[in-house]
Amino acid sequence: PDPDDKEPPEVTSREAVKVPGGAQLTIWFKQPAKIRFYVRDKGEDRLVLETRDFRVTHVVELKGLQPDTTYDYNIYAEDQGKNAKRYGPFRVTTGR
């Protein structure tokens, strides 16, 4: 990692595809990052995915949620220089 890098990883794009009772989200970053992905369900944030490797693209499978329902989610991203940032809340609607 670059010791002069003080910038957190930057989300460049997000895409959601509805699946029955869930969704598949793809998140792209400008530089490699590891993430923790939380979905708000019944008033509480639930950890859905935590990655340990640094990647530019992350795919998150949301399963076991209520069909045709909108959920908020947050992404916590950290790069190799330990620069971190919370992104969100974003919204996603599950499939029927």
C-alpha positions in Angstrom: 0.0 0.0 0.0 1.0 3.6 -0.7 1.8 5.2 2.7 0.8 8.6 1.3 -2.7 7.3 0.3 -5.2 8.8 2.7 -8.3 8.4 0.4 -10.9 5.7 1.2 -12.0 3.3 -1.5 -14.5 4.9 -3.8 -17.7 3.2 -5.1 -17.9 3.8 -8.8 -21.0 1.8 -9.6 -23.8 -0.4 -8.2 -26.2 -2.8 -9.9 -29.1 -4.8 -8.4 -30.9 -7.7 -10.0 -34.1 -9.0 -8.3 -34.3 -12.7 -7.5 -37.2 -14.5 -5.8 -37.2 -13.4 -2.1 -33.9 -11.6 -2.6 -31.5 -9.7 -4.8 -28.0 -9.9 -6.2 -26.0 -6.8 -5.9 -22.7 -6.0 -7.7 -20.6 -3.2 -6.3 -17.6 -1.8 -8.1 -14.8 0.2 -6.5 -12.1 2.5 -8.1 -9.4 0.6 -6.2 -9.4 -2.8 -4.4 -11.3 -2.9 -1.2 -12.6 -5.4 1.3 -16.2 -4.8 2.5 -18.7 -5.5 5.2 -22.3 -5.4 3.8 -25.2 -4.8 6.1 -29.0 -4.9 5.3 -31.5 -3.2 7.6 -34.2 -5.9 8.5 -36.9 -5.3 11.1 -35.2 -2.2 12.4 -31.8 -3.7 12.9 -28.6 -3.8 10.7 -27.7 -7.4 9.9 -24.3 -8.4 8.6 -24.8 -10.2 5.3 -21.2 -10.4 3.9 -17.7 -9.7 5.1 -14.8 -10.1 2.7 -11.2 -10.6 3.7 -9.6 -10.1 0.3 -9.2 -6.8 -1.6 -11.1 -6.7 -4.9 -12.5 -4.1 -7.2 -15.8 -6.0 -7.8 -17.9 -7.5 -5.0 -21.1 -9.6 -5.5 -23.6 -9.8 -2.6 -26.4 -12.3 -2.6 -29.4 -11.3 -0.5 -31.5 -14.3 0.4 -34.3 -15.1 2.8 -35.9 -11.7 2.8 -39.6 -10.8 2.2 -40.5 -10.8 -1.4 -41.3 -7.6 -3.2 -40.0 -5.5 -0.3 -37.6 -2.5 -0.2 -34.6 -2.7 2.2 -31.9 -0.2 3.1 -28.3 -1.4 3.0 -24.9 0.1 3.9 -21.4 -0.8 2.7 -18.3 -0.4 4.8 -15.2 -0.4 2.6 -11.6 -0.5 3.6 -8.6 -0.4 1.3 -5.1 -1.9 1.8 -3.9 1.4 3.4 -6.6 1.0 6.1 -8.5 4.0 4.7 -12.2 3.3 5.3 -15.6 4.8 4.5 -19.3 3.9 5.1 -21.5 4.2 2.0 -25.3 4.4 2.2 -27.9 4.0 3.1 -28.9 2.7 -0.4 -32.1 0.9 -1.2 -32.9 -2.4 -3.0 -36.2 -4.1 -3.7 -36.3 -7.9 -3.6 -38.0 -10.0 -6.2 -41.4 -11.7 -5.9 
